[in-house]
Amino acid sequence: MAGLWSSLLHFLPFATPLSLSSAASSSPAAVSVVTHPSPGFPMVINTWGGPFTVATDAAYESLIASSSHSPSDANRNRSKTAAAAALDAVQSGCAACEAAQCDGSVGFGGSPDEQCETTLDALLMDGATLNTGAVAALRRVRDAIGVARAVLDHTSHSLLAGDQATAFAVQNGFLEEDIGTADSARRCQEWRDRDRCQPNYRVDVTPDPKAACGPYTPAPQSIVDAKGGNPDTNNRDDNGNSVENKKRHQASHDTISMIALDGAGGMAAGTSTNGASHKVPGRVGDGPIAGSGSYVDGEVGGCGATGDGDIMMRFLPCYQAVESMRRGMAPGEAAEDAVRRMTRRYPDVAAGLVVVNNKGEHAGAASGWTFTYAFRGGDMGATQVVTVPPIDSAEVPIVEI
């Protein structure tokens, strides 16, 4: 009987440990991603260092203020507790980044679209219940993460979008106003007049988007065929997998994605961004999509992501990373596996993931660029930043004080 069971395990695909999957082990040159030890609780971790550490500190201070004593290990391991303190911390951290306009890619006055308007995406997720509140293409309201919290707290929905999200925000006491700035208007006008709308995200349209501004209309089929034909039939790799038929442009993708662990079993995650510069009006990136921009399950851990959202949302990398940890991977393995699943199909994708388990052990993985993430926990007196080289680089991750 034992021999028969062993034979069955050999042939059943679900019996293969996820850590042995081809996505994680297909490249012999793969660099093992370092998993760092927990700094202690409470803890905050988020995408990017530099100006984004204002978010780390704000969230950490929120957690400290909510804790009157150091929690016991038994309390820390509770997974079904309400995550109110962690939710408050993530909201505070993302709001701090929105107010500071972190790197021009979070909050008001950044990343104007083709029509020179800034719109915002945000997500907030409770790791105890998996409830999510999010807004997408939010117009004329600055506090995107606050509106996402209102969606979470005051509706049974997960995502509101566009003008209807704005109306909901006003109903909940948020101010409707112009969220552009003189600087964002100037930069957009220069892009339109001086740079003739270059670069942009239009493809297979007329006039030629590489040389002119719109309005655009779909190009005749003869022009599309001359550009390279049908990607479903002409663009395949040696294994028959579809690949991109056009060189992608991504002007801005520095998103704040954060995970907080309150030390009493509560976890939360959130994301805030103003998206890609010069995007097509109405575009929604991966930021407000649960499982892509961020994801958290208090029984396992959480993840935050940044990068080329139009590609990343096809893979739900944060959901993938958390589920990989559930199957036994360490945070570093889970982060690398999620990134490699994307680079196998899109080798040039710019992506960065930060992953943390519910013990506070953490790691990051990246492709296409050098990524950084920030964390603070326990009795740390200051935020630390980890520099994460691309997964196929020989560099070693650096922790900066």
Salt bridges, closest charged atoms under 4 A:
ASP57 OD1 - ARG376 NH1 3.07
ASP73 OD1 - ARG76 NH1 2.51
ASP88 OD1 - ARG149 NH1 2.97
GLU114 OE1 - ARG202 NH2 2.80
GLU117 OE2 - ARG139 NE 2.86
ASP153 OD2 - ARG149 NE 3.01
ASP163 OD1 - ARG139 NH1 3.32
ASP163 OD1 - ARG140 NH2 3.25
GLU176 OE2 - ARG140 NE 2.69
GLU177 OE2 - ARG142 NE 3.37
ASP183 OD1 - ARG186 NH2 2.44
ASP183 OD2 - ARG187 NE 2.93
GLU190 OE2 - ARG186 NH1 3.27
GLU190 OE1 - ARG194 NH1 3.69
ASP195 OD1 - ARG194 NE 3.06
ASP204 OD1 - LYS227 NZ 3.93
ASP204 OD2 - LYS246 NZ 3.64
GLU244 OE2 - ARG248 NE 3.53
ASP297 OD2 - ARG326 NH2 2.70
GLU299 OE2 - LYS80 NZ 2.91
GLU299 OE1 - ARG326 NH1 3.86
ASP308 OD2 - ARG248 NE 2.96
ASP310 OD2 - ARG248 NH2 3.89
ASP310 OD2 - ARG283 NH2 2.96
GLU323 OE2 - ARG326 NH2 2.90
GLU336 OE2 - ARG340 NE 2.92
ASP337 OD2 - ARG341 NE 2.77
ASP348 OD2 - LYS247 NZ 3.86
ASP392 OD1 - ARG340 NH1 3.28
